Amino acid sequence: MSRDELAVMDGNKCILQLRGVRPFLSDKFDITRHKRYKQLSDYDKKNAFDVEAYMKHQLKIRMKEEFDLYEVDGSEETAEGTTEPADGDRQGA
């Protein structure tokens, strides 16, 4: 499609480009007709996902709360019982 064809393309059509497939022309979907539209931020701004707040969240452990603590050294044990370094620790590979 040329730039001129794109400029006059029908407003309810779109070009989809998916991995492994050539781009193709498709009809647009009206999201207001979807059954879960009310959960989108397009419907109500309070539904917007706040990435900043999510990234700042920290786990808080109460003093009397029990938990399991696991220590991981990053090496992998083979079937023979020998230990090999993790992929990032191999030298000369």
Order of alpha helices (4+ residues) and beta strands (2+ residues): alpha-beta-beta-alpha-beta-beta
